[in-house]
């Protein structure tokens, strides 16, 4: 079973306003709402591909109940932990002449809620996959990802981590199955600017030396790179298409990689599926569907 963790899920409310002007009443011409959070995105894309997973994390208030309802409506199993105080956040994205975002805070995650999460993690067994994705709320320990990996050490759980800076670096000694920084995040770790794939490969290998098994680096319009644990290195240009919405593209790449690997056992297949999923989401208003992924996958020739 695959489990995804989203510590601070949201309702993402995307509104379009023609010629937005501050200080006056503006009216929307288009509105979209969906459950948000990197782990939730991974689970939704996996479900779209036909693979089940379980959504873990925390929710609070009426917004939390709506997140749970929408996740279930999309066909995903959820075991989100309810918190009695506060509200799950609403993130607002305003599309007009420019794009603006206002992200909510979310509830305080207390020690009791964290203990409840560990109780759920206790059910994971050898061969299960755990996806840790996104930022950690300020009310939680900054070492949370590392603490979870240390807790699960030796149980044979395959852990994928999509996070930035110290959150990512701190888990490397526990040998995550997959990490997925983008080229800018990879550069931040080593305080360099990375634009060329050869340089990205060099620094991806440095993360491998620190303990990561597989390093998948997304490069937006410049494609992606995979340095796999079997010593293979794969690179790809970005598939051709019009970018409609980049939100969730990286999460979709993680989902595609896991789906490709778990169904084939082959890293090249996993890489191609990951690229196809990431691009399919970027080219769509919503997250990637299986027909969209397959259409792109059939164009990849490397």
C-alpha positions as CSV (number, residue, x, y, z in Angstrom):
1,X,0.0,0.0,0.0
2,X,1.1,3.6,-0.7
3,X,0.5,6.2,2.0
4,X,0.8,9.9,1.4
5,X,1.2,12.5,4.2
6,X,0.0,16.1,3.9
7,X,0.5,17.9,7.2
8,X,-1.3,21.0,6.3
9,X,-3.9,20.2,3.6
10,X,-6.1,23.0,2.1
11,X,-9.0,23.9,0.0
12,X,-7.5,25.6,-3.0
13,X,-9.8,28.3,-4.3
14,X,-8.8,29.6,-7.7
15,X,-10.6,32.6,-9.0
16,X,-10.3,34.5,-12.3
17,X,-11.0,38.3,-12.4
18,X,-10.8,40.3,-15.6
19,X,-8.6,43.4,-15.0
20,X,-8.4,43.1,-11.2
21,X,-8.2,46.5,-9.4
22,X,-7.4,46.8,-5.7
23,X,-9.6,48.9,-3.4
24,X,-12.9,48.2,-5.2
25,X,-15.4,45.4,-5.6
26,X,-14.1,42.9,-8.2
27,X,-16.3,40.1,-9.5
28,X,-15.1,36.7,-10.6
29,X,-15.7,35.3,-14.1
30,X,-14.4,31.8,-13.2
31,X,-14.0,29.8,-10.0
32,X,-12.5,26.4,-9.2
33,X,-12.1,24.7,-5.9
34,X,-10.3,21.4,-5.1
35,X,-8.5,19.7,-2.2
36,X,-4.9,20.8,-2.0
37,X,-1.6,19.7,-0.6
38,X,1.3,17.9,-2.1
39,X,0.6,14.5,-0.7
40,X,-3.1,14.7,-1.6
41,X,-2.1,15.6,-5.2
42,X,0.1,12.5,-5.3
43,X,-2.8,10.3,-4.1
44,X,-5.2,11.8,-6.7
45,X,-2.8,11.2,-9.6
46,X,-2.1,7.7,-8.4
47,X,-5.9,7.0,-8.3
48,X,-6.3,8.5,-11.8
49,X,-3.7,6.0,-13.0
50,X,-5.6,3.2,-11.3
51,X,-3.4,2.7,-8.2
52,X,-4.9,3.0,-4.7
53,X,-3.2,4.9,-1.8
54,X,-4.2,6.2,1.6
55,X,-4.2,9.9,2.5
56,X,-2.8,10.7,5.9
57,X,-2.5,14.1,7.6
58,X,-4.6,16.5,9.7
59,X,-7.8,18.4,9.2
60,X,-9.9,20.8,11.3
61,X,-13.3,22.5,11.2
62,X,-15.8,22.7,8.4
63,X,-13.0,23.2,5.9
64,X,-11.4,20.0,7.0
65,X,-14.6,18.1,6.6
66,X,-14.9,19.5,3.1
67,X,-11.3,18.4,2.3
68,X,-12.2,14.9,3.5
69,X,-15.4,14.9,1.4
70,X,-13.6,16.0,-1.8
71,X,-10.7,13.6,-1.4
72,X,-13.2,10.7,-1.0
73,X,-15.2,12.0,-3.9
74,X,-12.1,11.7,-6.0
75,X,-11.9,8.0,-5.2
76,X,-9.1,8.2,-2.6
77,X,-9.1,6.5,0.7
78,X,-8.4,8.9,3.5
79,X,-7.4,8.5,7.2
80,X,-7.0,12.2,7.9
81,X,-6.8,12.9,11.7
82,X,-9.3,15.5,12.9
83,X,-8.1,18.3,15.2
84,X,-10.7,19.8,17.5
85,X,-9.5,23.4,17.3
86,X,-8.9,25.7,14.4
87,X,-9.7,25.4,10.7
88,X,-8.0,23.7,7.8
89,X,-6.7,26.4,5.5
90,X,-8.2,27.9,2.4
91,X,-5.6,29.0,-0.2
92,X,-6.7,31.6,-2.6
93,X,-5.1,32.1,-6.0
94,X,-6.2,35.1,-8.0
95,X,-5.8,35.1,-11.7
96,X,-6.0,38.4,-13.6
97,X,-3.4,40.6,-15.3
98,X,-1.0,39.1,-12.7
99,X,-1.3,36.0,-10.5
100,X,-1.5,36.5,-6.7
101,X,-1.8,34.0,-3.9
102,X,-3.0,34.2,-0.3
103,X,-2.3,31.0,1.7
104,X,-4.0,30.3,5.0
105,X,-2.2,29.3,8.2
106,X,-4.0,26.1,9.1
107,X,-4.6,24.7,12.6
108,X,-2.0,24.1,15.3
109,X,-0.9,20.5,15.3
110,X,-0.5,19.4,18.9
111,X,1.4,16.5,20.4
112,X,-1.8,14.4,20.7
113,X,-2.4,14.7,17.0
114,X,1.2,13.8,16.2
115,X,0.9,10.7,18.4
116,X,-2.2,9.7,16.5
117,X,-0.2,10.0,13.2
118,X,2.5,7.7,14.6
119,X,-0.1,5.1,15.5
120,X,-1.2,5.0,11.9
121,X,2.5,4.8,10.8
122,X,2.8,1.8,13.1
123,X,0.6,-0.2,10.7
124,X,3.1,0.2,7.8
125,X,4.9,-3.0,6.8
126,X,7.7,-4.1,4.5
127,X,7.2,-3.1,0.9
128,X,4.8,-0.3,1.7
129,X,5.5,3.2,0.3
130,X,5.3,6.4,2.3
131,X,5.3,9.8,0.6
132,X,6.4,12.8,2.7
133,X,5.7,15.9,0.7
134,X,5.5,19.6,1.3
135,X,6.3,22.0,4.1
136,X,5.7,21.4,7.8
137,X,3.5,23.8,9.9
138,X,5.3,26.0,12.3
139,X,3.5,24.2,15.2
140,X,5.3,21.0,14.4
141,X,9.0,20.0,15.0
142,X,11.2,21.1,12.1
143,X,12.8,17.6,12.3
144,X,9.4,15.9,11.6
145,X,10.4,14.2,8.3
146,X,13.7,13.0,9.8
147,X,11.9,11.8,13.0
148,X,9.4,9.7,10.9
149,X,12.2,8.1,8.9
150,X,14.2,7.3,12.0
151,X,11.0,5.8,13.6
152,X,10.4,3.6,10.5
153,X,14.0,2.6,10.1
154,X,14.6,-1.1,9.5
155,X,10.9,-1.9,8.6
156,X,11.5,-2.1,4.9
157,X,9.2,0.9,4.1
158,X,10.1,2.7,0.9
159,X,10.0,6.5,1.6
160,X,9.7,9.2,-1.0
161,X,10.5,12.8,0.1
162,X,9.5,15.9,-1.8
163,X,10.7,18.8,0.4
164,X,13.3,21.6,0.4
165,X,16.5,22.5,2.1
166,X,17.0,21.1,5.6
167,X,13.8,19.1,5.5
168,X,15.3,17.1,2.6
169,X,18.9,17.1,3.6
170,X,18.2,15.8,7.1
171,X,16.5,12.6,5.8
172,X,19.4,11.5,3.6
173,X,21.2,9.5,6.3
174,X,18.0,7.3,6.5
175,X,18.3,6.4,2.8
176,X,15.0,7.5,1.3
177,X,14.0,5.5,-1.8
178,X,13.3,8.7,-3.8
179,X,13.9,12.4,-3.4
180,X,12.6,15.0,-5.9
181,X,14.1,18.4,-5.7
182,X,13.8,20.8,-8.6
183,X,17.0,22.3,-10.0
184,X,16.6,25.5,-8.0
185,X,16.1,23.6,-4.8
186,X,19.1,21.4,-5.5
187,X,21.2,24.5,-6.2
188,X,20.0,26.1,-2.9
189,X,21.3,23.0,-1.0
190,X,24.8,23.5,-2.4
191,X,24.6,27.3,-2.8
192,X,25.1,27.1,-6.6
193,X,23.0,28.0,-9.6
194,X,22.1,25.0,-11.8
195,X,20.8,25.4,-15.3
196,X,22.6,22.7,-17.3
197,X,21.7,19.0,-17.0
198,X,25.3,18.0,-16.6
199,X,25.6,20.2,-13.6
200,X,22.4,18.9,-12.2
201,X,23.6,15.3,-12.5
202,X,26.8,16.2,-10.7
203,X,25.0,17.6,-7.7
204,X,22.3,14.9,-7.8
205,X,25.1,12.4,-7.3
206,X,26.3,14.3,-4.3
207,X,22.8,13.8,-2.7
208,X,23.2,10.1,-3.6
209,X,26.5,10.1,-1.8
210,X,24.8,11.5,1.3
211,X,22.3,8.6,1.3
212,X,19.5,9.1,-1.2
213,X,18.8,6.0,-3.3
214,X,17.2,7.7,-6.3
215,X,17.3,11.4,-7.1
216,X,14.7,12.8,-9.5
217,X,15.3,16.4,-10.4
218,X,12.6,18.4,-12.3
219,X,13.7,21.4,-14.4
220,X,10.3,22.8,-15.5
221,X,10.6,23.7,-19.2
222,X,14.1,22.3,-19.4
223,X,13.0,18.7,-18.7
224,X,14.2,16.4,-15.9
225,X,17.1,14.2,-14.8
226,X,17.1,10.9,-12.9
227,X,20.2,9.5,-11.1
228,X,19.1,6.0,-10.1
229,X,20.5,3.6,-7.5
230,X,21.6,1.1,-10.1
231,X,24.1,3.6,-11.5
232,X,22.0,4.6,-14.5
233,X,21.5,8.3,-15.4
234,X,18.6,9.4,-17.5
235,X,17.8,12.8,-18.9
236,X,14.9,14.2,-20.9
237,X,13.8,17.4,-22.5
238,X,10.3,18.6,-21.5
239,X,7.5,17.3,-23.7
240,X,5.9,19.9,-26.0
241,X,2.7,21.5,-24.9
242,X,1.1,24.7,-23.5
243,X,1.5,25.1,-19.7
244,X,-1.9,25.9,-18.3
245,X,-1.3,25.3,-14.6
246,X,2.0,24.4,-13.0
247,X,0.5,23.7,-9.5
248,X,0.8,20.0,-8.8
249,X,3.1,19.2,-11.7
250,X,6.0,18.2,-9.4
251,X,3.6,16.1,-7.2
252,X,2.3,14.4,-10.4
253,X,5.9,13.6,-11.3
254,X,6.4,11.8,-8.0
255,X,3.1,9.9,-8.5
256,X,4.1,8.9,-12.0
257,X,7.6,7.7,-10.9
258,X,6.2,5.6,-8.2
259,X,3.4,4.1,-10.4
260,X,6.0,3.4,-13.2
261,X,8.4,1.7,-10.8
262,X,5.9,-0.3,-8.8
263,X,4.3,-1.6,-12.0
264,X,7.5,-2.4,-13.9
265,X,10.4,-2.5,-11.5
266,X,12.3,-0.5,-14.1
267,X,13.8,2.9,-13.4
268,X,13.7,4.1,-17.0
269,X,10.0,3.3,-17.2
270,X,9.5,5.1,-13.9
271,X,11.3,8.2,-15.2
272,X,9.3,8.3,-18.4
273,X,6.0,7.9,-16.5
274,X,7.0,10.6,-14.1
275,X,7.8,13.0,-16.8
276,X,4.6,12.2,-18.6
277,X,2.5,12.7,-15.4
278,X,4.2,16.0,-14.5
279,X,3.7,17.3,-18.0
280,X,0.1,16.1,-18.3
281,X,-0.8,18.0,-15.1
282,X,1.0,21.2,-16.3
283,X,-0.9,21.1,-19.6
284,X,-4.3,20.7,-17.9
285,X,-6.4,22.8,-15.5
286,X,-6.7,19.7,-13.3
287,X,-4.3,16.9,-12.3
288,X,-3.2,14.3,-14.8
289,X,-5.6,11.7,-16.0
290,X,-4.5,8.3,-17.4
291,X,-5.4,9.1,-21.1
292,X,-3.5,12.4,-20.9
293,X,-0.4,10.6,-19.4
294,X,-0.5,7.8,-22.0
295,X,-0.7,10.4,-24.8
296,X,2.5,12.0,-23.7
297,X,4.2,8.8,-22.8
298,X,3.8,7.5,-26.4
299,X,5.8,10.5,-27.6
300,X,8.9,9.9,-25.5
301,X,11.6,8.1,-27.5
302,X,14.7,8.1,-25.3
